[in-house]
């Protein structure tokens, strides 16, 4: 069984050319900027701003890719599409709450991984 449910450490290490020093430098950025970006997305959802939801979800996807969180990246894509298509805000909020749970777990997993370096 994999130690992490959301992130894929092998993919993360591969995206950083297996350079532990780069990984150690990047994780705090992901934790800091990633959480800030997610908070911005949450604010956009609360404001029911479809254009901002689309933009903020789009902005987070590359980080999810670097972390090997492919399924979560696909959920952000779904949210981006929902914003772009002006889908009902209730559907967007439901999707966002599902993403929020996974995103918080991904950040917790990233912290655990960071501690293991």
VEXZARO-901783 format. One record per residue (C-alpha): residue number from 1; residue in three letters; x, y, z. Coordinates in Angstrom, 1 decimal. Each point is the difference from the previous one (the first is absolute). Example, Ala and Ser with C-alpha at 12.3 -4.5 7.8 and 13.67 -1.06 7.14 Angstrom:
// VEXZARO-901783
{node 1, ALA, {12.3, -4.5, 7.8}}
{node 2, SER, {1.4, 3.4, -0.7}}
//
This chain:
// VEXZARO-901783
{node 1, UNK, {0.0, 0.0, 0.0}}
{node 2, UNK, {1.2, 3.5, -0.8}}
{node 3, UNK, {0.8, 2.2, 3.0}}
{node 4, UNK, {-1.9, 2.9, -1.5}}
{node 5, UNK, {-3.5, 0.2, -1.3}}
{node 6, UNK, {0.2, 3.2, -2.1}}
{node 7, UNK, {3.6, 0.9, -0.7}}
{node 8, UNK, {2.4, -2.3, -1.9}}
{node 9, UNK, {3.6, 0.4, 1.4}}
{node 10, UNK, {1.5, -1.8, -3.0}}
{node 11, UNK, {-1.6, 2.5, -2.4}}
{node 12, UNK, {1.0, 2.9, 2.2}}
{node 13, UNK, {3.6, -1.1, 0.2}}
{node 14, UNK, {0.1, -0.7, -3.7}}
{node 15, UNK, {-1.3, 3.5, -0.8}}
{node 16, UNK, {2.9, 1.4, 2.1}}
{node 17, UNK, {2.6, -2.3, -1.7}}
{node 18, UNK, {0.3, -1.9, 3.3}}
{node 19, UNK, {2.0, 2.9, 1.4}}
{node 20, UNK, {-0.8, 0.0, 3.8}}
{node 21, UNK, {1.3, 3.6, 0.4}}
{node 22, UNK, {-2.4, 1.3, -2.7}}
{node 23, UNK, {-2.8, -2.1, 1.6}}
{node 24, UNK, {0.8, 1.5, 3.4}}
{node 25, UNK, {-0.1, 3.5, -1.5}}
{node 26, UNK, {-3.3, -0.5, -1.9}}
{node 27, UNK, {-2.1, -1.7, 2.7}}
{node 28, UNK, {-0.3, 3.2, 2.2}}
{node 29, UNK, {-1.0, 1.9, -3.2}}
{node 30, UNK, {-2.7, -2.5, -0.8}}
{node 31, UNK, {-1.2, 0.0, 3.6}}
{node 32, UNK, {0.0, 3.8, 0.2}}
{node 33, UNK, {-1.1, 1.2, -3.5}}
{node 34, UNK, {-2.2, -3.1, -0.6}}
{node 35, UNK, {-2.0, 0.7, 3.2}}
{node 36, UNK, {-0.2, 3.7, -0.9}}
{node 37, UNK, {-1.2, -0.9, -3.6}}
{node 38, UNK, {-2.6, -2.4, 1.5}}
{node 39, UNK, {-1.3, 2.7, 2.3}}
{node 40, UNK, {-0.3, 2.4, -2.9}}
{node 41, UNK, {-2.0, -2.7, -1.8}}
{node 42, UNK, {-2.2, -0.5, 3.1}}
{node 43, UNK, {-0.7, 3.7, 0.0}}
{node 44, UNK, {-0.9, -0.1, -3.7}}
{node 45, UNK, {-2.5, -2.8, 0.7}}
{node 46, UNK, {-1.5, 1.9, 3.0}}
{node 47, UNK, {-0.3, 3.1, -2.2}}
{node 48, UNK, {-1.7, -2.2, -2.7}}
{node 49, UNK, {2.4, 1.5, -2.6}}
{node 50, UNK, {0.1, -2.4, -2.9}}
{node 51, UNK, {2.9, 1.7, -1.8}}
{node 52, UNK, {2.2, 0.0, 3.2}}
{node 53, UNK, {-0.9, -3.6, 0.8}}
{node 54, UNK, {1.2, -0.9, -3.5}}
{node 55, UNK, {3.2, 2.0, 0.3}}
{node 56, UNK, {0.9, -1.1, 3.6}}
{node 57, UNK, {-0.7, -3.7, -0.7}}
{node 58, UNK, {2.1, 0.2, -3.2}}
{node 59, UNK, {2.8, 1.6, 2.0}}
{node 60, UNK, {0.2, -2.9, 2.5}}
{node 61, UNK, {0.1, -2.8, -2.5}}
{node 62, UNK, {3.8, 0.0, -0.7}}
{node 63, UNK, {0.8, -0.3, 3.7}}
{node 64, UNK, {-2.2, -3.1, 0.2}}
{node 65, UNK, {1.8, -1.4, -3.0}}
{node 66, UNK, {3.4, 0.6, 1.7}}
{node 67, UNK, {-1.3, -1.8, 3.1}}
{node 68, UNK, {-1.1, -3.0, -2.0}}
{node 69, UNK, {-3.6, 0.7, 1.2}}
{node 70, UNK, {-1.5, -0.9, -3.4}}
{node 71, UNK, {-3.5, -0.7, 1.2}}
{node 72, UNK, {-0.1, 3.2, 1.9}}
{node 73, UNK, {1.3, 1.9, -3.0}}
{node 74, UNK, {-2.8, -1.4, -2.1}}
{node 75, UNK, {-2.5, 1.2, 2.6}}
{node 76, UNK, {1.5, 3.5, -0.2}}
{node 77, UNK, {-0.5, -0.3, -3.8}}
{node 78, UNK, {-3.6, -0.9, 0.6}}
{node 79, UNK, {-0.4, 3.0, 2.2}}
{node 80, UNK, {1.7, 2.2, -2.6}}
{node 81, UNK, {-2.4, -1.3, -2.6}}
{node 82, UNK, {-3.0, 0.6, 2.3}}
{node 83, UNK, {1.1, 3.6, 0.4}}
{node 84, UNK, {0.6, 0.5, -3.7}}
{node 85, UNK, {-3.5, -1.5, -0.8}}
{node 86, UNK, {-1.7, 2.2, 2.6}}
{node 87, UNK, {-1.4, -3.2, 1.7}}
{node 88, UNK, {-2.4, 0.5, 2.9}}
{node 89, UNK, {1.9, 1.2, 3.1}}
{node 90, UNK, {-1.5, -2.8, 2.2}}
{node 91, UNK, {1.6, -2.6, -2.3}}
{node 92, UNK, {3.3, 1.9, 0.1}}
{node 93, UNK, {-0.2, 0.2, 3.8}}
{node 94, UNK, {-0.6, -3.7, 0.3}}
{node 95, UNK, {3.0, -0.7, -2.2}}
{node 96, UNK, {2.1, 2.5, 1.9}}
{node 97, UNK, {-0.8, -1.7, 3.3}}
{node 98, UNK, {1.1, -3.3, -1.4}}
{node 99, UNK, {3.2, 1.6, -1.3}}
{node 100, UNK, {0.7, 1.8, 3.3}}
{node 101, UNK, {0.0, -3.3, 1.9}}
{node 102, UNK, {2.5, -1.5, -2.4}}
{node 103, UNK, {2.1, 3.2, -0.2}}
{node 104, UNK, {0.3, 0.1, 3.8}}
{node 105, UNK, {1.1, -3.6, 0.1}}
{node 106, UNK, {2.5, 0.6, -2.8}}
{node 107, UNK, {1.6, 2.9, 2.0}}
{node 108, UNK, {0.1, -2.2, 3.1}}
{node 109, UNK, {1.7, -2.7, -2.0}}
{node 110, UNK, {2.5, 2.5, -1.4}}
{node 111, UNK, {0.9, 1.1, 3.5}}
{node 112, UNK, {0.5, -3.6, 1.1}}
{node 113, UNK, {2.2, -0.6, -3.1}}
{node 114, UNK, {1.9, 3.2, 0.8}}
{node 115, UNK, {0.7, -1.3, 3.5}}
{node 116, UNK, {1.4, -3.2, -1.4}}
{node 117, UNK, {2.6, 1.7, -2.1}}
//
